[in-house]
Amino acid sequence: MTNKITNYIIVAGACLAVAYPLWVRASSLIWALDATLPQNLFPLFGLAAASLLWLHAISGAFEPWLRANFDFDAFVQRTATLILICLIAHPLLLLISLGFRIWDLYAIYDITYIYLGVVVWLLLISYDIFKPFKKSGFFARNWNAVLIISNIGFLLTFLHSLALGSDLQTNPLRFVWIFYGITATLAIIYTYGMRRFLK
């Protein structure tokens, strides 16, 4: 009974970690089925991607326990699919909102963080590009390196989003995002560094 309650709390917490930033952002917008829709939607996909990636980072630190109590592989597979959808939708909706006038980006956002966003996107998408080959040859031997590269991209996401995200310039989301960034960094350091020395 205690395990079930604990599991429900963990699932509810995970859902809240993703839903809360989306709710804060969505509730501050005026919604209409017009040209503003892509502009309203694109930040939500960015927030969702980062929140889901945060869950990945945190769950990695607790993987042995989570595997014993949840279908961990199913969680990773399903959330990875959602993250991929968000990674595609986030920049695509932004470009749609600008009428694919890419140069307009430079009039709206700091060019440094635009380029950082491109680098972040490439690092994150590398996971999905190489995933089909994870059990073969070079990638099987170096899959941990692919995960580390993807996680570096994830951590850089916080610099990109804190600099450009209008909803992340003030609390409560700025505080939440800084908390996510710090805890994700600690979790990744533990998962890919400290854990091997504690075995």
C-alpha positions as CSV (number, residue, x, y, z in Angstrom):
1,M,0.0,0.0,0.0
2,T,2.8,2.4,0.9
3,N,4.6,1.6,-2.4
4,K,1.4,2.4,-4.3
5,I,1.0,5.7,-2.6
6,T,4.6,6.6,-3.2
7,N,4.3,5.7,-6.9
8,Y,1.1,7.8,-7.2
9,I,2.9,10.8,-5.6
10,I,5.9,10.4,-8.0
11,V,3.6,10.2,-11.0
12,A,1.6,13.2,-9.9
13,G,4.8,15.1,-9.2
14,A,6.2,14.3,-12.6
15,C,3.0,15.5,-14.3
16,L,3.0,18.7,-12.2
17,A,6.6,19.4,-13.2
18,V,5.6,19.5,-16.8
19,A,2.1,20.9,-16.5
20,Y,2.8,23.8,-14.2
21,P,5.1,25.8,-16.5
22,L,2.7,25.2,-19.3
23,W,-0.3,26.4,-17.2
24,V,1.6,29.6,-16.1
25,R,2.5,30.4,-19.7
26,A,-0.9,29.5,-21.2
27,S,-2.9,31.4,-18.6
28,S,-1.1,34.6,-19.4
29,L,-2.0,34.6,-23.1
30,I,-5.0,35.6,-25.1
31,W,-6.0,32.7,-27.3
32,A,-7.7,33.0,-30.7
33,L,-7.7,30.9,-33.9
34,D,-5.8,33.5,-35.9
35,A,-2.3,34.5,-36.8
36,T,-1.3,34.7,-33.1
37,L,-1.8,31.0,-32.5
38,P,1.6,29.8,-33.7
39,Q,3.2,32.6,-31.7
40,N,1.4,31.5,-28.6
41,L,2.1,27.9,-29.1
42,F,5.8,27.8,-29.8
43,P,7.0,28.7,-26.3
44,L,4.8,26.0,-24.8
45,F,6.6,23.3,-26.8
46,G,9.9,24.7,-25.6
47,L,8.8,24.7,-22.0
48,A,7.4,21.1,-22.4
49,A,10.6,19.9,-24.0
50,A,12.8,21.3,-21.2
51,S,10.5,20.0,-18.5
52,L,10.4,16.5,-19.9
53,L,14.2,16.6,-20.3
54,W,14.4,17.6,-16.6
55,L,12.4,14.5,-15.7
56,H,14.9,12.4,-17.7
57,A,17.8,14.0,-15.9
58,I,16.3,13.5,-12.5
59,S,15.0,10.0,-13.2
60,G,18.5,9.0,-14.3
61,A,19.8,9.7,-10.9
62,F,17.2,7.4,-9.4
63,E,17.2,4.8,-12.2
64,P,17.8,1.7,-10.1
65,W,14.9,2.4,-7.8
66,L,12.6,3.6,-10.6
67,R,13.3,0.4,-12.6
68,A,12.3,-1.7,-9.6
69,N,9.0,0.2,-9.3
70,F,8.0,1.4,-12.8
71,D,8.3,0.4,-16.4
72,F,11.3,2.7,-16.8
73,D,12.1,1.8,-20.4
74,A,8.5,2.6,-21.4
75,F,8.7,6.0,-19.6
76,V,12.0,6.9,-21.4
77,Q,10.6,5.8,-24.8
78,R,7.3,7.6,-24.5
79,T,8.7,10.8,-23.1
80,A,11.6,10.8,-25.6
81,T,9.0,10.7,-28.4
82,L,7.2,13.7,-26.8
83,I,10.5,15.5,-26.5
84,L,11.2,14.9,-30.2
85,I,7.8,16.3,-31.2
86,C,8.5,19.4,-29.0
87,L,12.0,19.9,-30.5
88,I,10.5,19.9,-34.0
89,A,7.4,22.0,-33.1
90,H,9.1,24.7,-31.1
91,P,11.3,26.2,-33.8
92,L,8.8,25.3,-36.6
93,L,6.0,27.2,-34.9
94,L,8.3,30.2,-34.3
95,L,9.2,30.3,-38.0
96,I,5.5,29.9,-39.0
97,S,4.6,32.9,-36.7
98,L,7.3,34.9,-38.6
99,G,6.1,33.8,-42.0
100,F,9.4,32.0,-42.4
101,R,11.2,35.3,-42.5
102,I,14.3,34.0,-40.6
103,W,16.0,37.3,-40.6
104,D,13.2,38.8,-38.5
105,L,14.5,36.7,-35.6
106,Y,17.5,38.9,-35.3
107,A,15.3,42.0,-34.9
108,I,13.4,40.3,-32.0
109,Y,16.0,38.2,-30.2
110,D,19.7,38.5,-29.1
111,I,21.7,36.8,-31.9
112,T,24.0,35.1,-29.4
113,Y,21.2,33.2,-27.9
114,I,19.7,32.4,-31.3
115,Y,22.9,30.7,-32.3
116,L,23.0,29.0,-28.8
117,G,19.5,27.7,-29.5
118,V,20.6,26.2,-32.8
119,V,23.6,24.5,-31.1
120,V,21.3,23.2,-28.3
121,W,18.8,21.9,-30.9
122,L,21.6,20.0,-32.8
123,L,23.0,18.5,-29.6
124,L,19.5,17.4,-28.4
125,I,18.4,16.0,-31.7
126,S,21.6,14.0,-32.0
127,Y,20.1,11.6,-29.5
128,D,17.2,10.9,-31.8
129,I,19.4,10.7,-34.9
130,F,21.8,8.2,-33.4
131,K,19.2,6.2,-31.3
132,P,18.4,3.7,-34.1
133,F,22.1,2.7,-34.2
134,K,22.7,2.5,-30.4
135,K,23.2,-1.3,-30.5
136,S,25.6,-1.4,-33.4
137,G,29.3,-0.9,-33.8
138,F,30.6,2.6,-33.0
139,F,27.5,3.8,-31.3
140,A,27.1,0.7,-29.1
141,R,30.6,1.4,-27.8
142,N,30.1,5.1,-27.4
143,W,26.4,5.4,-26.5
144,N,27.3,6.9,-23.1
145,A,29.1,9.7,-24.9
146,V,26.0,10.4,-27.0
147,L,23.9,10.7,-23.8
148,I,26.4,13.0,-22.3
149,I,26.4,15.2,-25.5
150,S,22.6,15.3,-25.4
151,N,22.7,16.2,-21.7
152,I,25.1,19.1,-22.4
153,G,22.6,20.3,-24.9
154,F,19.9,20.1,-22.3
155,L,21.8,22.1,-19.7
156,L,22.6,24.8,-22.3
157,T,18.8,24.9,-22.9
158,F,18.5,26.8,-19.6
159,L,20.8,29.6,-20.8
160,H,18.9,29.9,-24.1
161,S,15.5,29.9,-22.4
162,L,16.4,32.1,-19.5
163,A,17.8,34.7,-21.9
164,L,15.0,34.6,-24.5
165,G,11.9,33.3,-22.8
166,S,9.7,36.2,-22.0
167,D,7.8,34.2,-19.4
168,L,11.0,33.2,-17.7
169,Q,12.2,36.8,-17.0
170,T,10.0,37.0,-13.8
171,N,8.9,34.7,-11.1
172,P,7.4,32.2,-10.6
173,L,8.7,30.5,-13.7
174,R,12.2,32.1,-13.5
175,F,12.6,30.5,-10.0
176,V,11.3,27.2,-11.3
177,W,13.6,27.2,-14.2
178,I,16.7,28.0,-12.1
179,F,15.6,25.2,-9.8
180,Y,15.3,22.8,-12.7
181,G,18.7,23.9,-14.0
182,I,20.5,23.4,-10.7
183,T,18.9,20.1,-9.9
184,A,19.4,18.8,-13.4
185,T,23.0,19.7,-13.3
186,L,23.5,17.9,-10.0
187,A,21.6,14.9,-11.2
188,I,23.6,14.6,-14.5
189,I,26.9,15.0,-12.5
190,Y,25.8,12.2,-10.2
191,T,24.5,9.9,-13.0
192,Y,27.5,10.2,-15.3
193,G,30.2,11.0,-12.9
194,M,29.8,10.3,-9.2
195,R,27.7,7.1,-9.4
196,R,30.6,5.0,-10.9
197,F,32.8,5.9,-7.9
198,L,30.1,5.0,-5.4
199,K,29.5,1.5,-6.7
